[in-house]
Amino acid sequence: MLQDPLTLYKLIVLYMLDRVNFPMTNAQVSDYILEKEYTNYLTLQQVINELTEAHMVSQETIRNRTHLSITAEGRQTLGFFQNLINYGIKQDINDYFRENEYVLRNEVSVLGDYYYSAKAGGYEAHLVAKDRDISLVDIRISVPTEEIAETICNKWQEKNEGIYRYLVGELF
């Protein structure tokens, strides 16, 4: 067993990120690890920050959600040390992804963000739906107020599939 529990937590995070072919949000990783009671929230955030500083995990923030991905350095490190992760923990993670991969992927595949655009003279909502790394829909909508842009982004999260089907139906 590992002497340093932080090392085990780092390997667990790397193992999780290596098992999916899409970025996971910090919240998704945290929910799983906290549900399993491997560690507490503050320790987990320390672990994620240390992995990021060591360039084993990359972070991208999109509208208050931090997306985590394993880097080449992280994969290499995991390759060297993944045998230090208990088989039961690996099996739990694999089972979790087998049962929840679609939901997890959908949560990070639908992105809605907005920003002020001086060129447009208002706000621009940027809406994206992806399948793996392929953009299915990428829409920019100019609107007069921040409130409207925020509402559009929120509704995109709920209604993206129907909107995609509508667009395909109308355009093909």
C-alpha positions as CSV (number, residue, x, y, z in Angstrom):
1,M,0.0,0.0,0.0
2,L,1.1,3.6,-0.6
3,Q,2.6,5.5,2.3
4,D,1.2,8.8,1.1
5,P,-2.6,8.9,0.7
6,L,-2.3,12.0,-1.6
7,T,-0.4,9.9,-4.1
8,L,-3.2,7.3,-4.1
9,Y,-5.8,10.1,-4.6
10,K,-3.8,11.5,-7.5
11,L,-3.6,8.1,-9.1
12,I,-7.3,7.6,-8.7
13,V,-8.0,11.0,-10.4
14,L,-5.6,10.1,-13.2
15,Y,-7.2,6.7,-13.6
16,M,-10.6,8.2,-13.9
17,L,-9.6,10.8,-16.5
18,D,-7.8,8.1,-18.4
19,R,-10.9,5.9,-18.6
20,V,-13.0,8.4,-20.6
21,N,-12.5,10.0,-24.0
22,F,-14.0,13.3,-23.0
23,P,-13.1,15.9,-20.4
24,M,-14.8,15.5,-17.0
25,T,-15.9,18.4,-14.9
26,N,-14.3,18.9,-11.5
27,A,-17.8,18.4,-10.1
28,Q,-18.1,15.0,-11.7
29,V,-14.8,13.8,-10.4
30,S,-15.5,15.2,-7.0
31,D,-19.0,13.7,-6.8
32,Y,-17.6,10.2,-7.4
33,I,-14.7,10.5,-5.0
34,L,-16.7,12.1,-2.3
35,E,-19.5,9.5,-2.7
36,K,-17.0,6.7,-2.3
37,E,-15.6,8.6,0.8
38,Y,-12.0,8.2,-0.4
39,T,-11.2,11.7,0.9
40,N,-12.7,15.1,1.6
41,Y,-13.4,18.0,-0.7
42,L,-10.5,20.2,0.3
43,T,-8.0,17.4,0.0
44,L,-9.4,16.4,-3.4
45,Q,-9.1,20.0,-4.6
46,Q,-5.4,20.1,-3.4
47,V,-4.8,16.9,-5.3
48,I,-6.3,18.3,-8.5
49,N,-4.3,21.5,-8.2
50,E,-1.1,19.6,-7.7
51,L,-1.8,17.4,-10.7
52,T,-2.5,20.6,-12.8
53,E,0.7,22.2,-11.6
54,A,2.7,19.1,-12.5
55,H,1.1,19.2,-16.0
56,M,-0.5,15.8,-15.5
57,V,-4.0,17.2,-15.8
58,S,-5.2,20.2,-17.9
59,Q,-8.0,22.4,-16.8
60,E,-10.4,24.6,-18.9
61,T,-13.1,26.7,-17.3
62,I,-16.2,27.1,-19.4
63,R,-19.0,29.1,-17.7
64,N,-18.3,28.3,-14.1
65,R,-17.5,24.7,-14.8
66,T,-13.9,23.4,-14.8
67,H,-13.2,20.7,-17.3
68,L,-10.4,18.2,-16.5
69,S,-8.4,16.1,-19.0
70,I,-5.4,13.9,-18.5
71,T,-2.3,15.0,-20.3
72,A,0.4,12.9,-22.0
73,E,2.5,13.3,-18.8
74,G,-0.4,12.2,-16.7
75,R,-0.9,9.1,-18.9
76,Q,2.8,8.2,-18.6
77,T,2.8,8.6,-14.9
78,L,-0.3,6.5,-14.6
79,G,1.3,3.9,-16.7
80,F,4.2,3.6,-14.3
81,F,2.2,3.6,-11.1
82,Q,-1.3,2.3,-11.8
83,N,-0.5,-1.0,-10.3
84,L,-0.5,0.8,-6.9
85,I,-4.2,1.4,-7.2
86,N,-6.2,-1.4,-5.5
87,Y,-8.0,-3.7,-7.9
88,G,-11.3,-3.1,-6.1
89,I,-11.0,0.7,-6.6
90,K,-10.3,0.2,-10.3
91,Q,-13.2,-2.1,-10.7
92,D,-15.5,0.4,-8.9
93,I,-14.4,3.1,-11.3
94,N,-14.8,0.9,-14.3
95,D,-18.3,-0.1,-13.2
96,Y,-19.2,3.5,-12.5
97,F,-18.3,4.5,-16.1
98,R,-20.0,1.5,-17.6
99,E,-23.2,2.6,-15.9
100,N,-22.9,6.4,-16.2
101,E,-20.8,7.2,-19.2
102,Y,-23.6,8.5,-21.4
103,V,-24.9,10.9,-18.7
104,L,-21.4,12.1,-17.9
105,R,-20.5,12.6,-21.5
106,N,-23.7,14.5,-22.2
107,E,-23.1,16.8,-19.3
108,V,-19.7,18.0,-20.8
109,S,-20.7,17.7,-24.5
110,V,-23.3,20.5,-24.3
111,L,-21.7,23.8,-23.7
112,G,-23.3,27.2,-23.5
113,D,-21.3,30.4,-22.7
114,Y,-21.9,34.1,-23.3
115,Y,-19.8,37.2,-23.4
116,Y,-20.0,40.9,-24.1
117,S,-19.3,41.7,-27.8
118,A,-18.6,45.4,-28.6
119,K,-18.8,44.4,-32.3
120,A,-22.4,43.1,-31.9
121,G,-23.3,46.0,-29.5
122,G,-24.6,43.5,-26.9
123,Y,-24.0,40.0,-25.7
124,E,-23.2,36.9,-27.7
125,A,-24.3,33.4,-26.7
126,H,-22.1,30.6,-27.9
127,L,-23.8,27.2,-28.0
128,V,-22.1,24.0,-28.8
129,A,-23.1,20.3,-28.8
130,K,-20.4,17.8,-29.4
131,D,-20.1,14.0,-29.8
132,R,-16.6,13.1,-28.7
133,D,-14.4,15.8,-30.3
134,I,-16.8,16.4,-33.2
135,S,-19.0,19.6,-33.1
136,L,-22.5,18.6,-34.1
137,V,-23.8,22.2,-33.6
138,D,-21.9,25.4,-33.1
139,I,-24.2,28.5,-32.9
140,R,-23.5,32.1,-32.0
141,I,-26.5,34.3,-31.2
142,S,-26.3,38.0,-30.6
143,V,-28.7,39.4,-28.0
144,P,-29.2,42.8,-26.4
145,T,-28.8,41.9,-22.7
146,E,-26.8,39.7,-20.5
147,E,-30.0,38.3,-18.9
148,I,-31.2,37.0,-22.3
149,A,-27.8,35.5,-23.1
150,E,-27.7,33.7,-19.8
151,T,-31.3,32.4,-20.3
152,I,-30.4,31.1,-23.8
153,C,-27.3,29.3,-22.4
154,N,-29.4,27.7,-19.6
155,K,-32.1,26.6,-21.9
156,W,-29.5,25.2,-24.3
157,Q,-28.5,22.8,-21.6
158,E,-32.1,21.5,-21.3
159,K,-33.3,21.7,-25.0
160,N,-30.2,21.0,-27.1
161,E,-31.3,17.6,-28.4
162,G,-34.7,18.9,-29.6
163,I,-33.1,22.0,-31.2
164,Y,-30.6,19.8,-33.0
165,R,-33.3,17.5,-34.3
166,Y,-35.4,20.5,-35.4
167,L,-32.5,22.0,-37.3
168,V,-31.6,18.8,-39.0
169,G,-35.2,18.2,-39.9
170,E,-35.7,21.6,-41.3
171,L,-32.4,21.8,-43.2
172,F,-32.2,18.3,-44.7
